[in-house]
Amino acid sequence: MTQRELFLKNVAQTSDFPLALEIERAEGLYLYGKNGKPYMDLISGIGVSNVGHRHPKVVEAIKNQVDKYLHLMVYGEYVQTPQVQLAAALAETLKASAGERAPLDNVYFTNSGTEAIEGAMKLAKRYTNKPEIISCYNAYHGATQGALSLSGSENFKRNFRPLLPMMRNIRHGNFDDITHITTQTAAVIIEVIAGEAGVRVPDKAYFKALRARCDETGTLLVFDEIQSGFGRTGTFWAFEQFGAYPDILTTAKGMGGGMPIGAFIANHEVMGVFKNNPILGHITTFGGHPVSAAASLATLQVIQSEKLYEYVTPKADLIKSLLVHPIIREVRNQGLMMAVEFENFDVLKPVIDRAIEKGVITDWFLFCDNSMRIAPPLIISDEEIRKACQILLESIDAL
Protein backbone atom coordinates (compact mmCIF):
# COMPACT_ATOMS: atom_id res chain seq x y z
CA MET A 1 0.00 0.00 0.00
CA THR A 2 1.12 3.58 -0.63
CA GLN A 3 1.73 6.04 2.20
CA ARG A 4 -1.47 7.84 1.26
CA GLU A 5 -3.47 4.61 1.40
CA LEU A 6 -1.97 3.75 4.79
CA PHE A 7 -2.74 7.29 5.97
CA LEU A 8 -6.40 6.89 5.06
CA LYS A 9 -6.55 3.36 6.48
CA ASN A 10 -4.69 3.68 9.78
CA VAL A 11 -4.57 7.36 10.79
CA ALA A 12 -7.84 8.51 12.37
CA GLN A 13 -9.64 10.93 10.08
CA THR A 14 -11.77 13.88 11.12
CA SER A 15 -13.30 14.62 7.71
CA ASP A 16 -13.99 12.81 4.46
CA PHE A 17 -11.75 15.20 2.54
CA PRO A 18 -8.32 15.60 4.20
CA LEU A 19 -5.75 17.51 2.16
CA ALA A 20 -3.56 14.38 2.18
CA LEU A 21 -0.49 16.29 1.01
CA GLU A 22 2.52 14.02 1.42
CA ILE A 23 5.27 16.21 2.87
CA GLU A 24 8.86 14.99 3.04
CA ARG A 25 10.59 17.98 4.60
CA ALA A 26 10.04 21.59 5.63
CA GLU A 27 12.23 24.67 5.90
CA GLY A 28 11.38 28.28 6.66
CA LEU A 29 8.22 29.24 4.78
CA TYR A 30 8.20 26.08 2.66
CA LEU A 31 6.89 22.54 2.82
CA TYR A 32 8.29 20.14 0.23
CA GLY A 33 6.21 17.37 -1.28
CA LYS A 34 7.09 13.88 -2.42
CA ASN A 35 8.77 14.98 -5.63
CA GLY A 36 10.37 18.06 -4.12
CA LYS A 37 7.45 20.33 -5.03
CA PRO A 38 7.55 23.44 -2.80
CA TYR A 39 4.48 24.76 -1.02
CA MET A 40 4.41 28.19 0.59
CA ASP A 41 2.81 27.70 4.01
CA LEU A 42 0.66 30.80 4.46
CA ILE A 43 -1.05 29.39 7.57
CA SER A 44 2.01 28.28 9.61
CA GLY A 45 0.47 24.89 10.32
CA ILE A 46 -2.50 26.84 11.75
CA GLY A 47 -0.63 29.50 13.70
CA VAL A 48 2.22 27.27 14.93
CA SER A 49 5.37 27.99 12.93
CA ASN A 50 5.73 31.69 13.77
CA VAL A 51 9.52 31.54 13.32
CA GLY A 52 9.21 29.28 10.28
CA HIS A 53 9.63 25.55 9.94
CA ARG A 54 12.75 24.09 11.49
CA HIS A 55 14.31 27.40 12.50
CA PRO A 56 18.05 26.65 12.97
CA LYS A 57 18.13 27.94 16.54
CA VAL A 58 15.05 25.93 17.49
CA VAL A 59 16.53 22.78 15.95
CA GLU A 60 19.82 23.41 17.74
CA ALA A 61 18.02 23.80 21.09
CA ILE A 62 16.15 20.54 20.52
CA LYS A 63 19.33 18.63 19.67
CA ASN A 64 21.18 20.05 22.66
CA GLN A 65 18.38 19.05 25.03
CA VAL A 66 18.04 15.56 23.56
CA ASP A 67 21.69 14.98 24.46
CA LYS A 68 20.94 15.83 28.13
CA TYR A 69 17.62 14.25 29.12
CA LEU A 70 14.05 13.64 27.99
CA HIS A 71 11.16 13.01 30.38
CA LEU A 72 12.27 12.70 33.99
CA MET A 73 9.24 12.93 36.27
CA VAL A 74 5.62 14.02 36.36
CA TYR A 75 5.09 17.77 36.29
CA GLY A 76 6.34 20.06 39.01
CA GLU A 77 8.58 17.74 41.06
CA TYR A 78 12.07 18.17 39.62
CA VAL A 79 13.96 21.36 38.82
CA GLN A 80 14.38 21.11 35.06
CA THR A 81 16.42 23.91 33.50
CA PRO A 82 14.43 24.22 30.22
CA GLN A 83 11.18 24.69 32.18
CA VAL A 84 12.71 27.12 34.66
CA GLN A 85 14.33 29.29 32.00
CA LEU A 86 11.23 29.32 29.83
CA ALA A 87 8.94 30.24 32.74
CA ALA A 88 11.24 33.10 33.71
CA ALA A 89 11.38 34.35 30.11
CA LEU A 90 7.58 34.22 29.77
CA ALA A 91 7.15 36.11 33.03
CA GLU A 92 9.52 38.78 31.76
CA THR A 93 7.36 39.34 28.64
CA LEU A 94 4.38 40.04 30.93
CA LYS A 95 6.01 42.31 33.49
CA ALA A 96 6.03 45.70 31.76
CA SER A 97 2.33 45.71 30.83
CA ALA A 98 1.09 44.76 34.31
CA GLY A 99 0.93 48.33 35.59
CA GLU A 100 -0.41 48.31 39.14
CA ARG A 101 -1.68 44.74 38.88
CA ALA A 102 0.20 41.73 40.20
CA PRO A 103 2.21 40.53 37.21
CA LEU A 104 1.52 37.13 35.69
CA ASP A 105 4.68 35.34 36.78
CA ASN A 106 3.59 31.79 37.63
CA VAL A 107 3.51 29.43 34.64
CA TYR A 108 1.81 26.05 34.45
CA PHE A 109 3.01 24.15 31.38
CA THR A 110 0.71 21.91 29.37
CA ASN A 111 0.98 19.89 26.18
CA SER A 112 -1.44 21.93 24.10
CA GLY A 113 -3.78 24.89 23.90
CA THR A 114 -6.90 22.97 24.83
CA GLU A 115 -5.15 21.68 27.96
CA ALA A 116 -4.16 25.23 28.85
CA ILE A 117 -7.83 26.22 28.63
CA GLU A 118 -8.86 23.25 30.77
CA GLY A 119 -6.33 24.29 33.42
CA ALA A 120 -7.50 27.90 33.32
CA MET A 121 -11.12 26.83 33.77
CA LYS A 122 -10.26 24.72 36.82
CA LEU A 123 -8.09 27.46 38.26
CA ALA A 124 -10.81 30.11 37.92
CA LYS A 125 -13.45 27.92 39.57
CA ARG A 126 -11.12 26.90 42.39
CA TYR A 127 -9.91 30.45 43.10
CA THR A 128 -13.31 32.17 42.98
CA ASN A 129 -15.52 29.31 44.22
CA LYS A 130 -18.06 30.40 41.61
CA PRO A 131 -19.92 28.15 39.16
CA GLU A 132 -20.38 30.12 35.93
CA ILE A 133 -17.95 30.64 33.05
CA ILE A 134 -18.65 32.99 30.17
CA SER A 135 -17.19 32.75 26.67
CA CYS A 136 -18.16 34.17 23.29
CA TYR A 137 -20.35 33.08 20.43
CA ASN A 138 -18.27 31.73 17.52
CA ALA A 139 -15.32 31.23 19.84
CA TYR A 140 -13.02 28.23 19.64
CA HIS A 141 -10.96 27.24 22.67
CA GLY A 142 -10.25 23.56 21.97
CA ALA A 143 -11.93 20.19 21.50
CA THR A 144 -11.76 18.47 24.90
CA GLN A 145 -15.05 18.40 26.76
CA GLY A 146 -14.36 21.35 29.03
CA ALA A 147 -12.94 23.53 26.26
CA LEU A 148 -15.72 22.39 23.93
CA SER A 149 -18.25 23.51 26.53
CA LEU A 150 -16.93 27.04 26.00
CA SER A 151 -17.41 26.87 22.26
CA GLY A 152 -19.83 29.36 20.80
CA SER A 153 -21.01 27.02 18.05
CA GLU A 154 -23.84 24.60 18.80
CA ASN A 155 -23.00 22.73 15.59
CA PHE A 156 -19.77 21.52 17.17
CA LYS A 157 -21.36 20.74 20.54
CA ARG A 158 -24.79 19.20 20.06
CA ASN A 159 -23.72 15.62 19.37
CA PHE A 160 -21.38 15.55 22.38
CA ARG A 161 -23.83 16.72 25.01
CA PRO A 162 -24.17 16.67 27.97
CA LEU A 163 -21.24 19.03 28.43
CA LEU A 164 -20.31 21.22 31.40
CA PRO A 165 -23.19 23.16 32.99
CA MET A 166 -23.21 26.87 33.87
CA MET A 167 -21.67 27.98 30.58
CA ARG A 168 -22.86 31.19 28.97
CA ASN A 169 -22.03 32.95 25.69
CA ILE A 170 -21.80 36.67 24.96
CA ARG A 171 -21.00 38.53 21.76
CA HIS A 172 -17.31 39.29 21.24
CA GLY A 173 -16.73 43.03 21.28
CA ASN A 174 -20.31 43.87 22.23
CA PHE A 175 -20.49 46.40 25.08
CA ASP A 176 -24.11 45.63 25.99
CA ASP A 177 -23.36 41.97 26.71
CA ILE A 178 -20.80 42.88 29.37
CA THR A 179 -23.71 43.27 31.78
CA HIS A 180 -24.24 39.49 31.66
CA ILE A 181 -21.14 39.12 33.83
CA THR A 182 -22.34 38.82 37.44
CA THR A 183 -21.06 37.99 40.91
CA GLN A 184 -21.71 34.33 40.05
CA THR A 185 -19.25 34.40 37.15
CA ALA A 186 -15.95 32.70 37.90
CA ALA A 187 -14.28 33.75 34.66
CA VAL A 188 -14.72 35.33 31.28
CA ILE A 189 -12.58 33.39 28.82
CA ILE A 190 -12.11 35.37 25.64
CA GLU A 191 -9.88 35.49 22.59
CA VAL A 192 -8.24 38.89 22.29
CA ILE A 193 -8.68 38.54 18.53
CA ALA A 194 -11.63 36.31 17.62
CA GLY A 195 -9.78 33.81 15.44
CA GLU A 196 -12.12 31.10 14.17
CA ALA A 197 -14.87 33.70 13.86
CA GLY A 198 -12.79 35.09 11.01
CA VAL A 199 -10.36 37.52 12.70
CA ARG A 200 -12.71 39.94 14.43
CA VAL A 201 -10.93 42.82 16.15
CA PRO A 202 -12.85 44.61 18.91
CA ASP A 203 -12.83 48.31 19.71
CA LYS A 204 -9.90 49.09 22.00
CA ALA A 205 -12.27 50.46 24.62
CA TYR A 206 -14.05 47.10 24.81
CA PHE A 207 -11.38 45.32 26.81
CA LYS A 208 -11.08 48.21 29.24
CA ALA A 209 -14.84 47.99 29.87
CA LEU A 210 -14.61 44.21 30.16
CA ARG A 211 -11.74 44.52 32.63
CA ALA A 212 -13.72 47.00 34.73
CA ARG A 213 -16.80 44.78 34.84
CA CYS A 214 -14.73 41.75 35.89
CA ASP A 215 -13.17 43.81 38.69
CA GLU A 216 -16.60 44.97 39.80
CA THR A 217 -18.01 41.42 40.00
CA GLY A 218 -14.92 39.61 41.29
CA THR A 219 -14.58 37.70 38.02
CA LEU A 220 -11.27 36.50 36.61
CA LEU A 221 -10.49 37.75 33.10
CA VAL A 222 -8.83 35.04 31.02
CA PHE A 223 -7.25 35.95 27.69
CA ASP A 224 -6.88 33.19 25.13
CA GLU A 225 -3.75 34.05 23.14
CA ILE A 226 -3.28 30.57 21.73
CA GLN A 227 -3.40 31.92 18.17
CA SER A 228 -2.54 35.57 18.72
CA GLY A 229 0.51 35.29 20.97
CA PHE A 230 4.24 35.09 20.25
CA GLY A 231 4.44 38.09 17.94
CA ARG A 232 1.62 37.19 15.56
CA THR A 233 -0.22 40.54 15.81
CA GLY A 234 2.69 43.00 15.98
CA THR A 235 3.42 42.87 19.71
CA PHE A 236 4.58 39.85 21.65
CA TRP A 237 1.10 39.49 23.15
CA ALA A 238 -1.94 40.88 21.35
CA PHE A 239 -3.50 42.20 24.58
CA GLU A 240 -0.67 44.76 24.86
CA GLN A 241 -2.46 46.73 22.15
CA PHE A 242 -5.78 46.95 24.02
CA GLY A 243 -4.94 48.47 27.40
CA ALA A 244 -6.24 45.67 29.64
CA TYR A 245 -4.29 43.12 31.68
CA PRO A 246 -5.66 39.60 32.29
CA ASP A 247 -5.82 37.52 35.46
CA ILE A 248 -4.93 34.38 33.52
CA LEU A 249 -3.30 34.07 30.09
CA THR A 250 -3.35 30.97 27.92
CA THR A 251 -0.90 30.28 25.11
CA ALA A 252 0.25 27.45 22.83
CA LYS A 253 0.56 27.06 19.00
CA GLY A 254 3.35 29.54 18.07
CA MET A 255 4.91 29.01 21.49
CA GLY A 256 6.77 25.81 20.59
CA GLY A 257 8.43 26.61 17.29
CA GLY A 258 6.88 23.40 15.94
CA MET A 259 7.00 21.37 19.14
CA PRO A 260 3.90 20.59 21.28
CA ILE A 261 3.60 22.83 24.32
CA GLY A 262 1.12 25.20 25.95
CA ALA A 263 0.72 27.10 29.19
CA PHE A 264 -1.67 28.99 31.42
CA ILE A 265 -0.12 31.81 33.38
CA ALA A 266 -1.35 33.62 36.49
CA ASN A 267 0.11 35.35 39.53
CA HIS A 268 1.34 33.44 42.60
CA GLU A 269 -1.78 34.09 44.65
CA VAL A 270 -4.16 32.74 42.03
CA MET A 271 -2.03 29.77 40.97
CA GLY A 272 -1.34 28.91 44.60
CA VAL A 273 -4.82 27.43 45.13
CA PHE A 274 -3.71 24.27 43.31
CA LYS A 275 -1.45 23.42 46.27
CA ASN A 276 -4.17 22.45 48.73
CA ASN A 277 -7.76 21.31 49.17
CA PRO A 278 -6.94 19.13 47.34
CA ILE A 279 -3.18 18.86 47.14
CA LEU A 280 -2.01 18.40 43.53
CA GLY A 281 -5.05 20.31 42.30
CA HIS A 282 -3.92 20.00 38.70
CA ILE A 283 -1.66 17.27 37.36
CA THR A 284 0.02 16.45 34.06
CA THR A 285 2.67 13.88 33.17
CA PHE A 286 4.21 15.40 30.06
CA GLY A 287 3.35 19.11 30.42
CA GLY A 288 6.43 21.24 29.84
CA HIS A 289 8.40 18.36 28.34
CA PRO A 290 12.06 19.44 28.48
CA VAL A 291 12.60 19.15 24.71
CA SER A 292 9.47 21.20 23.97
CA ALA A 293 10.44 23.72 26.64
CA ALA A 294 13.91 24.11 25.12
CA ALA A 295 12.36 24.64 21.67
CA SER A 296 9.93 27.19 23.10
CA LEU A 297 12.65 29.18 24.83
CA ALA A 298 14.62 29.30 21.56
CA THR A 299 11.47 30.44 19.74
CA LEU A 300 10.86 33.21 22.26
CA GLN A 301 14.47 34.36 22.03
CA VAL A 302 14.42 34.41 18.21
CA ILE A 303 11.23 36.51 18.18
CA GLN A 304 12.72 38.96 20.68
CA SER A 305 16.31 39.13 19.42
CA GLU A 306 15.27 39.49 15.77
CA LYS A 307 12.33 41.75 16.76
CA LEU A 308 10.10 39.81 14.37
CA TYR A 309 6.98 41.52 15.73
CA GLU A 310 8.26 44.90 14.53
CA TYR A 311 8.00 43.76 10.91
CA VAL A 312 4.52 42.25 11.24
CA THR A 313 2.49 45.39 10.47
CA PRO A 314 4.38 46.42 7.31
CA LYS A 315 4.21 42.85 6.01
CA ALA A 316 0.48 42.71 6.69
CA ASP A 317 0.03 46.08 4.99
CA LEU A 318 1.87 44.75 1.93
CA ILE A 319 -0.43 41.73 1.75
CA LYS A 320 -3.49 43.98 2.01
CA SER A 321 -2.19 46.27 -0.72
CA LEU A 322 -1.67 43.32 -3.07
CA LEU A 323 -4.82 41.28 -2.40
CA VAL A 324 -7.17 43.58 -4.26
CA HIS A 325 -9.75 41.95 -6.53
CA PRO A 326 -13.40 42.62 -7.40
CA ILE A 327 -14.57 39.43 -5.66
CA ILE A 328 -12.59 40.06 -2.47
CA ARG A 329 -15.07 41.75 -0.16
CA GLU A 330 -12.78 42.65 2.72
CA VAL A 331 -9.43 41.91 4.35
CA ARG A 332 -9.57 41.92 8.16
CA ASN A 333 -6.46 41.64 10.26
CA GLN A 334 -4.53 42.30 13.40
CA GLY A 335 -0.96 42.01 12.21
CA LEU A 336 -0.33 38.73 10.39
CA MET A 337 -3.54 37.20 11.67
CA MET A 338 -5.64 37.80 8.58
CA ALA A 339 -8.99 36.92 6.98
CA VAL A 340 -9.78 37.52 3.29
CA GLU A 341 -13.54 37.53 2.82
CA PHE A 342 -15.36 36.18 -0.23
CA GLU A 343 -19.09 35.88 -1.00
CA ASN A 344 -19.42 32.32 0.29
CA PHE A 345 -17.65 28.99 0.75
CA ASP A 346 -18.54 27.88 -2.77
CA VAL A 347 -16.47 30.75 -4.15
CA LEU A 348 -13.65 30.41 -1.62
CA LYS A 349 -13.02 26.65 -1.72
CA PRO A 350 -12.00 26.46 -5.42
CA VAL A 351 -9.59 29.36 -4.84
CA ILE A 352 -7.96 27.51 -1.94
CA ASP A 353 -7.74 24.30 -3.97
CA ARG A 354 -6.20 25.99 -7.02
CA ALA A 355 -3.73 27.88 -4.87
CA ILE A 356 -2.56 24.62 -3.29
CA GLU A 357 -2.08 23.11 -6.75
CA LYS A 358 0.04 26.16 -7.59
CA GLY A 359 2.07 25.79 -4.40
CA VAL A 360 0.40 28.14 -1.87
CA ILE A 361 -1.37 26.71 1.18
CA THR A 362 -4.22 28.64 2.77
CA ASP A 363 -7.36 27.57 4.63
CA TRP A 364 -10.71 28.81 5.95
CA PHE A 365 -12.09 29.32 9.46
CA LEU A 366 -14.26 27.00 11.53
CA PHE A 367 -16.98 29.60 12.09
CA CYS A 368 -16.41 31.76 9.03
CA ASP A 369 -16.14 29.55 5.97
CA ASN A 370 -16.41 32.40 3.48
CA SER A 371 -13.05 33.83 4.57
CA MET A 372 -9.55 32.68 3.71
CA ARG A 373 -7.08 32.28 6.56
CA ILE A 374 -3.68 33.91 6.07
CA ALA A 375 -1.18 33.63 8.93
CA PRO A 376 2.28 33.06 7.47
CA PRO A 377 5.49 32.58 9.44
CA LEU A 378 6.67 35.95 10.69
CA ILE A 379 9.93 35.42 8.78
CA ILE A 380 8.20 35.65 5.38
CA SER A 381 10.00 38.09 3.08
CA ASP A 382 8.45 40.84 0.98
CA GLU A 383 9.46 38.94 -2.16
CA GLU A 384 7.70 35.82 -0.90
CA ILE A 385 4.62 37.87 -0.05
CA ARG A 386 4.47 39.25 -3.57
CA LYS A 387 4.86 35.79 -5.09
CA ALA A 388 2.22 34.24 -2.84
CA CYS A 389 -0.29 37.03 -3.45
CA GLN A 390 0.23 36.78 -7.20
CA ILE A 391 -0.60 33.06 -7.05
CA LEU A 392 -3.69 33.77 -4.98
CA LEU A 393 -4.88 36.36 -7.49
CA GLU A 394 -4.24 33.94 -10.36
CA SER A 395 -6.27 31.33 -8.49
CA ILE A 396 -9.13 33.80 -8.15
CA ASP A 397 -8.96 34.72 -11.82
CA ALA A 398 -9.27 31.03 -12.72
CA LEU A 399 -12.80 30.91 -11.30
Sequence and secondary structure as in RCSB ss.txt:
>XXXX:A:sequence
MTQRELFLKNVAQTSDFPLALEIERAEGLYLYGKNGKPYMDLISGIGVSNVGHRHPKVVEAIKNQVDKYLHLMVY
GEYVQTPQVQLAAALAETLKASAGERAPLDNVYFTNSGTEAIEGAMKLAKRYTNKPEIISCYNAYHGATQGALSL
SGSENFKRNFRPLLPMMRNIRHGNFDDITHITTQTAAVIIEVIAGEAGVRVPDKAYFKALRARCDETGTLLVFDE
IQSGFGRTGTFWAFEQFGAYPDILTTAKGMGGGMPIGAFIANHEVMGVFKNNPILGHITTFGGHPVSAAASLATL
QVIQSEKLYEYVTPKADLIKSLLVHPIIREVRNQGLMMAVEFENFDVLKPVIDRAIEKGVITDWFLFCDNSMRIA
PPLIISDEEIRKACQILLESIDAL
>XXXX:A:secstr
  HHHHHHHHS  SSS      EEEEEBTEEEETTS EEEETTHHHHT TT BT HHHHHHHHHHHTT S  SST
TSS  HHHHHHHHHHHHHHHGGGTTS    EEEEESSHHHHHHHHHHHHHHHH   EEEEETT    SSHHHHHH
 S HHHHGGG S  SSEEEE TT SGGGGG  TTEEEEEEESSBTTTT B   HHHHHHHHHHHHHHT EEEEE 
TTTTTTTTSSSSGGGGTT   SEEEE GGGGTTS  EEEEE HHHHGGGGSSSSS S  SSTT HHHHHHHHHHH
HHHHHTTGGGGHHHHHHHHHHH   TT  EEEEETTEEEEE S HHHHHHHHHHHHHTTEE EEETTEEEEEEE 
  TT  HHHHHHHHHHHHHHHHT 
